[in-house]
Amino acid sequence: MEHDLMGYELKDLITNFQGIAISRLEEIDGRVEYRIIPKSYSDTFVEGKWFAEDRLIIVGDGMKPSEMQLTSTRSKVQWGR
């Protein structure tokens, strides 16, 4: 892909898993993966998943890092309504 996908709302083309990209990993061989956290409107912990960049499409603007409320080290993202 031509640009960084951090903060965008993404969808995995194979599993249809959808959410916000909160982490980016670049391997030594050049492969790039993103950690996607699905929407959560409650205080429940939501597990993120890693996906290869070439499996992802942008489905929304997502949010800026300043709009995310990351609580604890377990990557719970609280979405505003």
N, C-alpha and C positions, 0 to 999 in steps of 0.2 A: 504494500500500500504506500501511497505517497506521503501520508502525514500520520502523526501520532494520534491514536484513538482514545487517549486518556480523557475520561469525563463524558465521553459520548455514550448514548444508549445503543447497545449492540445486540445482535442476534446471531447465534450460531446456526449455520445453514444445515447442519446435520441433525442436531438434537432439538432445535428451536428454543433452546435456553436463551433467556433475554435478561438484560440488566445493564448496569453502569460499569464501565471499565475503571477499576481503581488501582490496578498494578500492571506494570509492563516488565517483561523479562526478555532480554536478548541473549541468546546462547552464543557461544564462541564460534559456531559455524554459521551464524547469521540468522537463524530461525528466531522469530519473535512470537511470544505468547502474551495474552492478556488475561488478567483475573477479572471475572465478571461477577458482580453481586446483584442478585435479583431485587426487585422492589419489595420493601417491607414497611408497612404502615403501623406496625405494632412494636412492642419492646422485645419481640422474639428474635433470637439469634438466627441469622440467615447465612448459610455456608456459601462461599464463593467457589467458582470453578475456573480452571485454566483452559484456554482454548488457543489453538494456533491462529495466527493473524489471518491466514488465507481462508479460514472457515467463517470469518465474521463479516457482517454487513452492518452499516450504520442505519438504525431505524428511528433515531431521534437525536435531538441536541443534547439530551442528558442534563448534566449540571456542571457548574464550575466547582472546583475544590472548596471555595469559600461557602458554597451552599450545602455541602455535605456535613452531616453531623456524625463523625466517626466516634463511637464510644467504645472504650476498652481496646485491647489489642486483638480482639476477635473479629474485627472488620464489620461490625453491625452498622449499616447505613440507614439513617432515618430520613425518609423522604418527606418533604413538605407537601402540603395539599393546597 
